[in-house]
Amino acid sequence: MKRLVLPLFLLTVVMAGAPSAASAQQTTTKTTSSTSSTAASVERDLRSFSDWVNDKVDKAQAGARRNWPKLMSDFDRQSQRLDRATDSLSAQGKREYSAQKSRYQEWAAEQQRLDSQARQPETAQDTQKRLLNEDVNIASARATELPDLYLRLLETTRDQRRQWSQADWSAASVVLERLNARYDKVRDQLTVEDRLRVRSLQAEFRTLEKARAAKDLINEGK
């Protein structure tokens, strides 16, 4: 009987240690699972952040500046969450996050610069340059330059008229009058074809201007 004492003792010890080993394995499994879940969650946050940056950077500049406070708040909220969990990102994820963050910050800095510039009073010459997309002295423009200057004004009007205020229309009309004054002085130097082209562009501007005026009257009557 004494010979059975030691084997039975060893069996008891082994059986007593078995639950501890199983518990340790379960703890390791849970830790690994938790780590994987956290990493997956952070990667999802990164995908959302990247999609958000792509969407905002591709949007119209003016619309972005109007919503500036909300954009900054959204950026801070998302970037701060990712900053706290950067260690859970893969190497590729870290590079993507860094690139998207830098991309947004560069874009935001440019929007702030444009916003500050837009708040500065615009001179008559600034307005003319914006409408013609060229810095030119109309009073001394050559006759051969006028058809192209009229076309530049019309292209700007066609592209931007739906966003124009009455002040914008008034400024464009002033530029047209300057072109007309110069045209009256030098039109004899133009070919018949160029004179017809100028008259066509003059008429188109006035047609668009009258259409806007009619629309404003309709809106006022509502």
C-alpha positions in Angstrom: 0.0 0.0 0.0 2.8 2.5 0.7 4.1 2.3 -2.9 0.8 3.8 -4.1 1.1 6.9 -2.0 3.6 8.8 -4.1 1.9 8.1 -7.5 -1.4 9.1 -6.1 0.2 12.3 -4.7 1.7 13.2 -8.1 -1.7 12.6 -9.8 -3.4 14.9 -7.4 -0.8 17.6 -8.1 -1.2 17.3 -11.9 -5.0 17.4 -11.7 -4.9 20.4 -9.4 -2.7 22.3 -11.9 -4.8 21.4 -14.9 -7.5 24.1 -14.3 -4.8 26.7 -13.9 -3.2 25.8 -17.3 -6.6 25.9 -19.0 -7.4 29.2 -17.3 -4.1 30.7 -18.5 -4.8 29.5 -22.1 -8.3 31.0 -22.0 -6.8 34.3 -20.7 -4.2 34.3 -23.5 -7.0 33.6 -26.1 -9.1 36.4 -24.8 -6.2 38.9 -24.8 -5.3 38.0 -28.4 -9.0 38.3 -29.4 -9.3 41.7 -27.7 -6.1 43.0 -29.4 -7.4 41.8 -32.8 -10.8 43.4 -32.2 -9.1 46.7 -31.2 -6.9 46.7 -34.3 -9.9 46.0 -36.6 -11.8 48.9 -35.0 -8.9 51.3 -35.5 -8.5 50.2 -39.1 -12.3 50.9 -39.6 -11.7 54.4 -38.0 -8.9 54.9 -40.5 -11.1 54.0 -43.4 -13.8 56.4 -42.3 -11.2 59.1 -41.8 -9.7 58.6 -45.3 -13.1 58.7 -46.9 -13.9 61.9 -45.0 -10.7 63.6 -46.1 -11.2 62.6 -49.7 -14.8 63.9 -49.6 -13.9 67.2 -48.1 -10.8 67.9 -50.2 -12.7 67.2 -53.4 -15.6 69.5 -52.5 -16.1 73.1 -53.8 -13.9 75.6 -52.0 -16.5 78.1 -51.1 -18.8 75.5 -49.6 -16.0 74.2 -47.5 -15.2 77.7 -46.1 -18.9 78.3 -45.2 -18.8 75.1 -43.0 -15.3 75.7 -41.7 -16.1 75.5 -37.9 -17.8 72.1 -38.3 -15.1 70.8 -40.6 -12.4 71.6 -38.0 -14.4 70.0 -35.3 -14.9 66.8 -37.3 -11.3 66.7 -38.2 -10.1 67.2 -34.5 -12.6 64.5 -33.3 -11.5 61.9 -35.8 -7.8 62.6 -35.8 -7.6 62.7 -32.0 -9.2 59.2 -31.7 -6.7 57.8 -34.3 -3.8 59.6 -32.6 -4.6 57.7 -29.4 -4.7 54.3 -31.2 -1.9 54.7 -33.7 0.0 51.7 -32.2 -2.9 49.5 -33.2 -2.5 50.3 -36.9 -0.5 48.3 -39.3 2.6 49.8 -40.8 0.7 50.5 -44.0 -2.2 52.0 -41.9 0.2 54.3 -40.1 1.6 55.6 -43.5 -1.9 56.1 -44.9 -3.0 58.0 -41.8 0.1 60.2 -41.8 -0.4 61.0 -45.5 -4.1 61.7 -45.3 -3.6 63.9 -42.2 -1.0 65.9 -44.0 -3.1 66.2 -47.1 -6.0 67.6 -45.2 -3.9 70.0 -43.2 -2.3 71.4 -46.4 -5.7 71.8 -48.0 -7.1 73.4 -44.8 -4.2 75.9 -44.8 -5.0 76.8 -48.4 -8.7 77.3 -47.6 -7.8 79.6 -44.7 -5.6 81.6 -47.0 -8.3 82.0 -49.6 -10.8 82.9 -47.0 -8.6 85.6 -45.7 -8.0 86.9 -49.2 -11.7 86.9 -50.0 -12.4 89.1 -47.0 -10.1 91.8 -48.3 -11.9 94.6 -50.2 -11.6 94.2 -53.9 -10.6 97.1 -56.0 -12.1 97.9 -59.4 -8.9 96.6 -61.1 -9.1 93.4 -59.0 -12.7 92.9 -60.2 -11.8 93.4 -63.8 -8.9 91.0 -63.5 -11.1 88.4 -62.0 -13.8 88.7 -64.6 -11.4 88.8 -67.6 -8.9 86.3 -66.0 -6.2 88.7 -67.2 -4.6 91.9 -65.9 -5.1 94.4 -68.8 -5.5 98.1 -69.3 -8.7 98.1 -71.5 -8.2 101.8 -72.3 -5.0 101.0 -74.2 -5.9 97.5 -75.5 -5.2 96.9 -79.2 -8.1 96.4 -81.5 -7.2 92.8 -82.2 -7.2 92.0 -78.5 -10.9 93.1 -78.0 -12.7 90.1 -79.4 -10.7 87.8 -77.0 -11.4 90.1 -74.0 -15.1 90.1 -74.8 -15.0 86.3 -74.9 -13.2 86.1 -71.6 -15.9 88.2 -69.9 -18.6 86.1 -71.5 -17.0 82.8 -70.4 -16.8 84.0 -66.8 -20.4 85.2 -67.0 -21.6 81.8 -68.4 -19.7 79.8 -65.7 -20.4 81.9 -62.7 -23.7 83.8 -63.2 -25.8 81.4 -61.2 -23.8 82.3 -58.1 -23.5 86.0 -58.8 -25.1 88.7 -56.6 -26.5 91.9 -58.0 -23.1 93.5 -57.1 -21.3 90.9 -59.3 -23.6 91.7 -62.2 -23.0 95.4 -61.8 -19.3 94.9 -61.8 -19.4 92.8 -64.9 -21.6 95.4 -66.6 -19.0 98.1 -65.8 -16.3 96.0 -67.4 -18.5 95.5 -70.5 -19.0 99.2 -70.7 -15.2 99.8 -70.6 -14.8 97.2 -73.5 -17.5 98.9 -75.4 -15.9 102.4 -75.0 -12.6 101.0 -76.3 -14.4 99.1 -79.1 -16.1 102.3 -80.3 -12.7 104.0 -80.7 -10.9 101.2 -82.6 -13.6 99.1 -84.3 -12.6 100.5 -87.7 -9.4 98.6 -87.3 -11.2 95.3 -87.0 -12.4 93.0 -89.8 -16.1 92.7 -90.5 -15.9 89.1 -89.1 -14.4 90.4 -85.8 -17.0 93.2 -85.5 -19.8 90.7 -85.9 -18.2 88.5 -83.3 -18.0 91.4 -80.8 -21.6 92.4 -81.4 -22.7 88.8 -80.8 -20.9 88.7 -77.5 -22.3 92.0 -76.4 -25.8 90.8 -77.2 -25.3 87.5 -75.3 -24.1 89.4 -72.2 -27.2 91.6 -72.2 -29.5 88.6 -72.8 -28.0 86.9 -69.7 -28.2 90.1 -67.7 -31.9 90.6 -68.6 -32.7 86.9 -67.8 -31.2 87.4 -64.3 -33.2 90.7 -63.8 -36.4 88.9 -64.8 -35.7 86.0 -62.4 -35.1 88.5 -59.6 -38.5 90.2 -60.3 -40.2 86.8 -60.3 -38.6 85.9 -56.9 -39.6 89.3 -55.4 -43.2 88.7 -56.4 -43.5 85.3 -54.7 
